[in-house]
Each structure stands twice: as structure tokens, then as C-alpha cells.
Amino acid sequence: MRRRPHRALVAALLALLVFSAPDALGVRIKDIATFRGVRPNQLVGYGLVVGLAGSGDSTSTQFTLQSMSAMLEKMGVTISPEDIKVKNVAAVMVTADLPPFSRVGSRLDALVNSIGDAKTIQGGTLLLTPLKGADGQVYAVAQGPVATGGFLVGGGSGDKVAKNFPTVGRVVQGATVEREIPFQLNQKEELALSIHKPDFTTAERVARAINEGLALAAARAVDSGTIQVQVPPEYRGRVAPLIAQIENFQVAPDAISRVVINERTGTVIMGENVRIATVAIAHGNLSVEIKQTPQVSQALPFAPGGRTVVTQESQTFVQEGRAPLQIVPTGVSIGEVVRALNALGVSPRDLISILQALRAAGALQAELEIM
């Protein structure tokens, strides 16, 4: 079939990026940077989910049987793994994020993932599971009913219907913090800000915004991703108000011009600062259409061994669309780029090829990133 250009899709996608650009006031510092040390920590643990209606791990999953045997032995029941023949238990890995400054007794959500051959952990209950950090210390314990958000239903004939991932669930507020991560915030005399996307211009702007907001020369950009802030004497011993004040300062982040292309989906994302040099562009489409028509061949009357047959007659049509030569002047903005490419009648797939060719010709004044 003949390809039709999706001009509206290209224009809508790129125009959305233009008109949604941040204004002159910029964004809050807390949206583009974080204070070093103030971050969540990942926890992980191994546990068992019980109460499954025959949908747990099979008897061929040896680590599940060994875990059940060890658990029962701690409870005074001695049984070898070979003698366990149950299918309502599943071995799982449990993960959780420990937020900064979490205190003993705080509740967290725990994510439960089956690691055996269980069909679903829907309706099961996670038994008491220690959650450890990277240092091997137990920081929380998790236990409670598992909510999967999906299901797996099967009939006697073997047909099955599944929604989402029934082998992954969540224990809402099922993890309890048992150990705190030591962090003496109020003892700090110097703070470090880490920018999410390092950039020298952005780092200098952040330091300038902090100094202007505090009316002190307290901040300086160390590199493209780090800003050091000296804690003023009036904030010694009470750093939290200082951090809250700094987080709400406004700054206009900078970024290099970049074009991101996803060839698998045909998605093209272009920033507002993308410019191209003077270049002439022509893009034509080659359309190939193959048409098959059934033809009936009738044998002659009374012909020995004659029979009627149906054959397919193929016809091939080739059409190459004509595209005018489009002149794009130097230094044009993204709006002119969109209009120039739409004048050629390009589709998103065609746009990818054109941008790659512009980059190869040295006319695209932006970084081209292909996903």
C-alpha cells in the first residue's frame, strides 16, 4: 500500500515541545539537583509466600523446598526437603526503598517478585522477611498479604487468561523499619549539591542563585555536577531550614541541543535550541504495490483428465513521488525546521532518515542520540 505522510503528527509532537519549554523564571533547584547524602537506600531480602491455591512453586524447585524445611525446623518441625509435597508456597525476592531520615517504626511498601516457577502469587501472604542493605545489616522486616494487581485464570482444557504480571505483587505498608541509617545533618559545616544532568552553565547558575538568595558568597561550582555550599554561621546546628530555602530558589537550567530518535517506534524528540545550517533538502517516496487477481482456467469439454484450476495473476506497480528541493536557511529555529520538513510531506520515519542525513552532512547543529 502507498505510504501517506503524517504531517500533523510531526507538527503536533514538535510544537508541543516548543510551547511547553520552561519560562524565564526557570525551575526550583530541588527539581534539578539533590543534596549529597540525602537519598533513599535499597533493601533486599529472600522470603516465602504461603496460602496459594495450588499455584505456587512445583516440587522440582529445590530452593523452595529447602527454605520450607529450614523454616519448619526453626519452628520445631523436622522434615526433609524430599518429603515436602506442597504447591501452595512460592519463593520470592522482596525489595524496598528506605527513604532518608526514616525512623524506627516507620512503614514502607515492599515489592514481592517470584523467583521460582509459581504461576501466580495472588492471594498469598508474605512471611516475616528480613530486608538487608548493601552492608549486610538488617534495616527492615516485611510481612503481610500480597496484592498483585493482576490475575491468571485457567480452564480444564488448558486455556488461560492473564492480566498484568501475577507473579509480582506489593505488600502495602508491610515493611517496618528496625534500624536507622546514621546521618548527622545538623553537624554539617558544608553541603554538596549534585545536579541530575551535569552541565557547567547550569552549575554556575545554581551557585549564583544560591548566593543571590542568601545574600552571601556561600556557594561555588566545583565542577559540572557539584556545587559546594558553606553553611552560614546563623544556620549552624539547624541545617534543615537552610536546605528548605535553597531548594526553592529558582534557576534556569541549560542543556546542549539534542535530537533523540527511537527507530523502533518512530519517535523523534527535538529540543527548542536545535539549529541547522543552510542546506537544501529533497526527499522522495518510492511506493510499490503488488496486486493479485484470481484467474479461472476451464478445461475443454470432454478433454481427458481435464479439470478446472484457479491461478493468481500478479501485477506490480511502482510509483516514485516527486519532492521539491526545499532550501532551509542557516540558524533557523525548531519552528522553521518543522515547517520546512512538513513542506516536503515527510512522515516520522522519513524524518529520522532526514535528520541522520543532516547530521552526516554537518548541517544539524545538535547532538544526535539514537535509542
N, C-alpha and C positions, 0 to 999 in steps of 0.2 A: 504494500500500500504506500501511498505517497505521504511523505512527512510534511506536516504543517507547522510553521513556526509558532512558538508560544510567546509572542511579543509581550502580552500582558503579564505573564508570569515573570519574565526577566525584569520588566519595568517595576512591577509591584515589589519584588524582593529587594532590588537595589534601592528604590526610592524609600522603602521603609527604613533602610539603614541610614540614609541621608537625614531624614526628618526626625529620627529617634536619637540623633547624636546629642551628647551632653551639652548643656548650655554653658555660658561663660563662667558661672559660679562653680562648675566642676562637681565633684563628689566629696563625700566625707572621707577622711583619712582611714577610718575603720573599715571602709568598703574596699580599699585597695592595699591595706597593709595590716600586719598584726604585730603585737609586742612579743619579742622573743621570750620563750618560756611559758607563755600563756597559750596553751594548746591542749587539745584532747590527747589521751593516750589509749592505744588499742589493747584490748584484753582478749584472751582466747582460752578455751577450755574444752575438755572432752567429757561427754556425758551420755546418758541413756534416756530415751523417750519411751514410756510404757503406756499401756492402755490402748494399743492399736488393735483394730478389729481384723486381725489376720493379715494386715498389710505391712508388717514390719520386716526386718531382715530375715532371710532364709537361713536354714541350718548350715548352709555352706559358707556363711560369713563368720569366719573363725574368731575375729577380734570381738565381735558382739557376744559370742558365747563365752569367751574368756572373761570379758568385762562383767557379764552377768554372774559367772562363777565367783569372781573376786568380790563383787558387791554382796552376794548372798553369804559368802564366807565371813565378811565383816559383821554381818547380822546374825551370825551363829548357825547358818545353814551351810553344811558342807556338801557340795555336789560337783562332780567333774564336768567340764565343758561337753564331753561326749554324751552325757546323759541329759542334756538340756534340749528339749524338742518344742520350742515355742516360736510363734510367729507374730507376737504382739509387742515386740521390743525392737527398737531401732537405735543404732549407734549414731551419734551426731557430734558435730563440732559447734561450739557455742562461742559467739563473738559479741563484744560490746565496746562502746567508746566511753572512756572515763573522762568527763569534762574537767577542765581546770578548776581548781579550788573546790572539788567535790568533798563533802564531809562524810564521816562515818554515819551510816544510816540512810544516806541518800539512795533513791531508787533510780534504776536505769532500765532501758529496754535491752533485751537480749535477742540476738538473731540466731536461729537454730537451723543447721544445714545437715541433711542426712549424708553420711559417707559410705553407707552400705548399699544393699540392693532393695531397700524398702520401697514400696510402691507409693506410699503416702504417709505423712506423719500427722494428718488431720485428726483432731480429736484426742491426741495424745497428751501426756503430761511429762514435762522435763523433770527428772530427779535432780537432787541437790548437786550442783556442778561448780567446782572452784574455777574462777577465772583469773588467769595469771597475766602479768605484764612481761615486757621483754627481759626484765631482770630475774624472772622466775618466781617472784613473790606473788602471793595471792592478794588481790585487791578487791575482789567482789565474789559473791556466790549467787548463782541463779537457780531458780526453781519455779515451776508453775505451769499452767495449761498453755498449750501451743496453739496459736491462731495462724492458719496458713494463708487465708485469702484466696484459696483455690480448692479444687476437688478433683477426684478421679473416680469415675463410676464405670463399672463393667458389668456386662451381662453374661449369662451362662454360655452363650455361643462364642464368646471371645471378643466381642466388640467392646470398645472402651471410649469414654468421653472424658477429656481432661481439660481443666481451665487453669491458666497460670502455671505455677510450679508447686504442686502439692508436697514436694519433698523439702521445701523451705518454709519456715514459719518464724513467728516472733512471739516472745513472751513479754507482753506489755508490762512495764514496771516490775519485771520479775527478777531483776538483779539488785542486790543490796551491797552497797559499798562497805567494806570491812577494814580498809586501810587507806589512809590519805597519802597523797604524794607531797613530800615536803617542798615548800616553795616560800621563801621569806620575801614577800613582795615589799613590805614596808621597810626592809633593811637595805633596799637598793639605793645606791647613790647615782647610778647611771642606768638608763633604759636603752634598749635597742629595738628599732622598728625594722621589720622585714617586709619589703614590698613584694606583693604577689607576682607581678611581672616586672622584673628588674629593668630599669631604664634610667640613665644618668639625668636626663632632663626632669623626669618625674621625681627622682630622689632630691634634686636641688630645689624643686618647687615645694616638696613636702617640708624640707628643712626651713625654707623661707617662711612658709605658712605658720609653722610652729613658733618661730622666732617673733613673727609679727603678732601672733595671737597672744603669746606670753609677754610680749614687750621685753624680751630678754634674748641674748645671744646664747641660747642653751642647746640648740640643735645644729648638727652638721652632717652632711652626707659623706659617709666613709667610702662607699662605692655605689654601683648602680642599684644595689638591692638592700643597702643597710643605711639607716640614719641613727646616729647616737644622740641621745638626749640627756644632758646633765640635769639631775633633779635639783630644782632651786631650793635654797635653804628653808623657805616657808612651807615647802611640801615634804620635808624630811619627816619620816615616820607616818606619813599619810599620803602614800603614792596614788591610791585609788582615785581621789578627786583630780589629780594631775592627768592620769590616763584618760579619765572620762572627758576632760576638757580637750585634750589633744585629739581624741578620736573624732570629735565633732567639728574640727577645723575643716574648712573647705579648700580643695585643691583641684586644679585641672590637670589630670594625668595626660602624659604624652605617650605616643606609640609610633613605631615605624609603619610606613604604608605597607599593607599586606593584602594579598589576594589569596583566599583559601578555597581550594577546589576539592570536591569529593566526586571522583569519577564514577564511583559505583552508583550513586544516587542522582548525579547530575546537578548537584548543589554548588552554587558559586556565591561566595561572600566577599564583598569588597568594602574596604574602609573608606571614610569620607576624604582622606588625603591622597587617594590614588590619582596619579597623573600619568599622562602618556605624552611622548614626544610626537612631533609631526610625522604622520605616517599615512599611507594610502592602503585601504583595506578593500578587498573583494572576496566574497565568499559565495560559492555556488553549491547547489544541492543536486546530487545525482539520484534520480528516482528510478527504481527498477520494479516493474510489475509483471508478474507471470500469471497468465490466465489459462485455465484448463477447461476444455469443453468436451463433454462425453459424446462420442460418435458411435452409432449403432451400425454394425456390418451384418447384413442379411444374406444368408446363403441362397444360391439359385434354387428354383423349385426342382424337386426330385433329384438334387445332386447327392451322390453317395457320400455319407459321412458329413454332410453339411450341417452347420449349426450357427445360431446367431451369437455374435460376440459384441461386447462393448469395449471400446478403446477410448483413451484420453488423448485429445489433440491439444498440444501446448502451444501458446503464443506468448512471446516475450516482447515487452515494450520498455524502451529505455528513454528517459527524458531528463535532460540536464537543465536545471533552472538557471536563468541568467541573473546575475547580480551586478549592479553598477559599482564602479570604483568609487569608494567613499573616502574623502580626504578629511582626516581628523587633525586639527591644528595642535600645536605644542602647548603643554601646560593646561589642558582643559581639565575641568573638574569631573567628578563622578557622574553628575547630571548630563554633561555633554557626552560622556562616554556611553551612557545608556541610550541617549537619543541617536548617536551615531551608529551603534550596533543594531538598534531596532530598525533603523533605516535600511539595513541590509536584510532584515527579516530573519534574524538568527533565533534558534531555539537554545535552551540552556546547554544542550550537548554541543551545539555549534559554538556557543560562547566559550566553552572550555578549550576547544581547539584554537580559537582565535587568540585567546589570552596566552596560551602556550607559544603560539607563533610570535605574538608581540614581545614576549619575554626573550625568545631566541633572537629576535631582530634588534634587541636592545631598546625598544621603544616604550616598554612598560616600566615606569619608574616606581616600582614597588617590589616587595619580596613575594615570590610565588610559592605557596605551600600546597602540596598535593597530598591529600589524605588517602 
